[in-house]
Amino acid sequence: MITSLFGGILVVLKDSFLALIPLVLIFIGMQLTILKLSKEQFFKLLSGLLITFIGLVLFLHGVNISFIKLGNDLGYELGNLEHLWLIVPIGFVLGFIVTMAEPAVKILNMEIEKMTSGFINQKILLYFLSLGVGSSIALTMLRILTNISLWYFILPGYVLILILTRYVDPLFVAIAFDAGGVVTGPMIATFLLAITVSCAHKIHGGNVFIEGFGMIALVALVPILFILVLGLLYERKIKEGGKRNER
């Protein structure tokens, strides 16, 4: 049991070390030339990097032995459902819940609320992003069922995004495109991708490379639309508030 639990952790240790060592070297170089922090601050930041390294190793190892396996098993079970149309609403619920737990999304929302002095509420932003990811997973499941080409979602989606950017405040445009990258974080890219690929493999067999992939593209697209819509709602709210003040 111990062998199966810790098998492969050395590879994760190596990958995590190679990922973080450039950041540590840059930090040390800046400390010697520019920052010149006190010893207390310097070692506090180094200890933070050490904790980050440990957390990254544990997370990636957990992904390898749990998230991907669980996603594969769940995807196969979804592909075995008697009423396959159920995978669409189930996909929406899974996308919504996983986004609520995505660490990168929480950090983005906290930073946006802090930088806008509470003007953009992080809870509202989180709900819109969760709805966006949930919708993108539902669309992915719909693609798996119907064999619709990814182009029918991607091309109209980005055309609509370009149109909306003309009517939305630049702040929300910037937030929307950042959000599109953030939501493709480690939990979504591991757990949900494993589910959709396995589900497509169970339903279509050898067609998995066409129908199983493309989820990340939709996850990066649909939340952008939802945040731009949120920007339109905020602009409407501001205009209504201005009219009331004029009265």
Secondary structure, DSSP 8 states (H G I E B T S, - for coil): -HHHHHTTHHHHHHHHHHHHHHHHHHHHHHIIIII---HHHHHHHHHHHHHHHHHHHHHHHHIIIIIHHHHHHHHHHHHT-SSGGGHHHHHHHHHHHHHHH-HHHHHHHHHHHHHTTTSS-HHHHHHHHHHHHHHHHHHHHHHHHH---THHHHHHHHHHHHHHTTTS-HHHHHHHHHHHHHTS-HHIIIIIHHHHHHHHHHHHGGGHHHHTS-HHHHHHHHHHHHHHHHHHHHHHHHHHHHHHHH-
